[in-house]
Amino acid sequence: MTDHPGIAPAARAALADWLAQRKALDGASPATLAAYAGDVGRWLAFLAEHRGGGEGLAALAGLPKADLRAFLAQEQGRGVGARSLARRVSAIKSFTRWLSDRSGADATQLLAARAPRYRRKLPRPLAPDAARAVLPEVGADAGADWIAARDTAVVTLLYGCGLRISEALGLRGADHPLRDSLRIVGKGGKERLVPVLPAAQAAVARYVALCPQEIAPDGPLFLGARGGALSPRLVQMAMERARARLGLPATATPHALRHSFATHLLNAGGDLRAIQELLGHASLSTTQGYTAVDAARLIEVYARAHPRA
């Protein structure tokens, strides 16, 4: 918000109140709140210039669709893509709905505006044999055995437990030895229980046994060479080198291992709802993106199981 000095004080205060509510009631993460603040802040700054400023809160809620279209045209002219524009519209609508509830203004026009369409990129998982091959390969060129064991342990958690890289690197020393399940706090403070495979337990145990540094119970489990928390960029770089040696595509990233975890479970007959819980997705629609990865298998299951097939 501080990047938009033209916003009127009342609008700035309303945006701050709305963000506070999103944090308190929805458990929005700092990154999500920053995105909301940027999107709505740009909108309010645009309106201050476009309409000359001085708009009351009720007037902001009751704006016509033409103003939103003008804003989107400006953003598109700045090179903002369709996906980001759609996110902006979603944030603006949420803020406008909140303003309408507070002021009693009719926000029908703005809330009826449609966001730009964009093609959602489908997850690009690794093939099962490629995923198995990449796990030991990640540490193949490490300068020390403990670093090789560390990197292997991290990627084993991504593929074996479906963790985000931030979740794996967020584990604490007290989490070792890994139990049969982990309580993970994911995006938006959403908690989930994730089963831990024996292979993941063994990989982490080997890393801890080889690590020459003290792993404090209240400190990070995965340490960098100079101490302190391991940077996700180092894991990404190790993955880049491993995929180059194996001839894998550039889509073979640490996050692709999480996609692979979900896709391989689905292909083995896993329940979509259960996979949603394991991944920590707030919406089933997010998990449903994996169903497009192997449509042929889903059609086969449908043909075999449907009573009218």
Secondary structure, DSSP 8 states (H G I E B T S, - for coil): -TT-TTS-HHHHHHHHHHHHHHHHHH---HHHHHHHHHHHHHHHHHHHHHS-S---HHHHHT--HHHHHHHHHHHHHTT--HHHHHHHHHHHHHHHHHHHHHH----HHHHT---------------HHHHHHHHHHTTTT-SSHHHHHHHHHHHHHHHHH---HHHHHT-BGGG-S--SEEEEE-GGG-EEEEE--HHHHHHHHHHHHH--S---TTSBSSB-TTSSB--HHHHHHHHHHHHHHHT--TT--HHHHHHHHHHHHHHTT--HHHHHHHHT-SSHHHHGGGGGTTHHHHHHHHHHH-TT-
